[in-house]
Amino acid sequence: MAVEKIREPEEHIVKTVWPSIAAFRLGRWIGRVWERAVSKGPWAAILAGVFLAPLAAAAYLWRLRPGGARRYVVTDRRVIIMEGIIPKEVAAVGWDEVDRIDAQPQPGQAALRAADVVFFKGDQPVLVLPGVSLAENFVRLCRRTRQAFLDIEALRQRAAS
């Protein structure tokens, strides 16, 4: 009985995420100011909100500028940083090149419910995704996707031998 060769399926997108304003220095500053204002009470939060809202809107629109427009794409094989109105791959790392995935909040990101997501090979970071909103959920998705990739690769190797 002949054994069929296992076809390599095409790459499929699992999720696309746009970075929050917490990816930028101005956004992290807004987060730090907002955190302090909220801790001082409702009146300070209202006053800070009036002051910070136009800055936050400007930071939001800045991330969508034609030269930027950065997004993070999780596929069944890798994580990709895409940039530009017409998406162009800037950086990528395959699931087989990653040992560990962590969310590392920077100052000012916690108030914006964001963090930097870092992909490690051993102790060396191989890819950093700055300012990911709801980073713990994104990390959980990446870990599950990576594990699925590794399980499928193990099955392919077993079938090939």
C-alpha positions in Angstrom: 0.0 0.0 0.0 1.5 3.4 -1.0 1.8 6.1 1.6 0.5 9.5 0.4 2.8 12.4 0.9 1.4 14.9 3.4 0.7 18.2 1.6 1.9 21.4 3.1 -1.3 23.5 3.6 -1.2 27.2 2.9 -0.7 29.6 5.8 -3.9 30.8 7.5 -4.4 34.0 9.5 -5.6 33.3 13.1 -5.8 36.9 14.3 -4.8 40.4 13.3 -4.2 43.0 16.1 -3.5 46.7 15.7 -1.2 48.1 18.5 -2.9 50.5 20.9 -1.6 54.0 21.6 0.4 52.4 24.4 2.9 51.4 21.7 4.1 55.0 21.5 5.9 57.2 24.0 3.0 59.8 24.0 0.5 57.0 24.6 2.5 55.6 27.6 2.7 59.2 29.0 -1.1 59.5 28.6 -1.4 56.2 30.5 0.8 57.4 33.4 -1.0 60.7 33.7 -4.4 59.0 33.6 -3.3 56.4 36.2 -2.3 59.3 38.6 -5.5 61.2 38.0 -7.8 58.3 38.6 -5.9 57.6 41.9 -6.6 61.2 43.1 -10.4 61.0 42.7 -13.2 61.6 40.2 -12.7 65.3 39.8 -9.0 64.9 38.9 -10.0 62.1 36.5 -12.6 64.3 34.7 -10.1 67.2 34.5 -7.4 64.9 33.2 -9.8 63.3 30.7 -10.7 66.7 29.2 -7.0 67.4 28.8 -5.9 63.9 27.6 -8.8 63.2 25.2 -7.4 65.3 22.3 -3.9 63.9 22.8 -5.2 60.4 22.9 -7.1 61.0 19.6 -4.0 62.4 18.0 -2.0 59.4 19.1 -4.7 57.1 17.8 -4.7 58.7 14.4 -0.9 58.8 14.3 -0.7 55.1 14.4 -2.9 54.9 11.3 -0.7 57.2 9.2 0.3 56.0 5.7 4.0 55.5 6.6 3.0 53.5 9.7 -0.2 51.6 9.9 1.5 48.8 11.8 -0.4 45.6 12.7 0.5 42.2 14.2 -0.6 39.1 12.4 -0.8 35.7 14.0 -0.9 32.8 11.6 -0.9 29.0 12.0 2.9 29.1 11.3 4.3 32.4 12.6 3.8 35.9 14.0 4.3 38.8 11.6 4.7 42.5 11.9 3.1 44.2 8.9 3.4 47.8 8.1 1.9 50.3 5.6 -1.5 50.9 3.9 -0.5 48.2 1.4 0.8 45.7 4.0 4.5 44.8 3.8 6.2 42.3 6.1 8.7 44.0 8.4 9.6 41.2 10.8 8.4 37.7 11.6 9.2 34.7 13.7 8.1 31.1 13.2 6.5 29.1 16.0 9.4 26.6 15.8 11.8 29.5 16.7 9.9 30.4 19.9 10.3 28.8 23.4 8.4 31.3 25.5 5.9 34.1 25.1 5.5 36.8 27.8 3.5 40.0 28.3 5.8 42.7 29.8 3.9 45.9 30.7 5.9 49.1 30.5 5.2 52.2 32.7 1.9 53.8 31.5 0.6 50.7 29.7 -1.3 49.2 32.6 -3.8 52.0 32.7 -4.4 51.4 29.0 -4.8 47.7 29.5 -1.9 46.9 27.3 1.7 45.5 27.4 4.6 44.6 25.1 4.4 40.9 24.0 7.9 39.4 23.8 8.7 36.1 22.0 11.9 34.3 23.3 14.2 31.6 22.0 16.0 30.5 25.2 16.6 33.7 27.1 17.0 35.9 24.0 14.0 37.9 22.7 13.5 37.2 19.0 10.5 39.5 18.5 8.8 42.3 20.4 5.3 43.5 19.7 4.9 46.9 21.5 1.6 48.1 23.0 -0.7 45.1 22.5 -4.2 45.7 23.9 -5.4 43.0 26.3 -2.0 41.4 26.1 -2.8 38.4 28.3 -5.5 37.3 26.0 -3.2 37.7 23.0 -0.4 35.8 24.7 -2.9 33.0 25.5 -3.9 32.9 21.8 -0.3 32.8 20.7 0.6 30.0 23.1 -2.3 27.9 21.9 -1.5 28.5 18.3 2.2 27.6 18.9 1.2 24.4 20.6 -1.1 23.4 17.8 1.7 24.1 15.3 4.1 21.9 17.3 1.5 19.1 17.7 0.9 19.1 13.9 4.6 19.1 13.1 5.1 16.1 15.5 2.3 14.2 13.7 3.8 15.0 10.3 7.2 13.7 11.4 5.7 10.5 12.8 3.8 10.0 9.5 6.9 10.6 7.5 9.0 8.0 9.4 
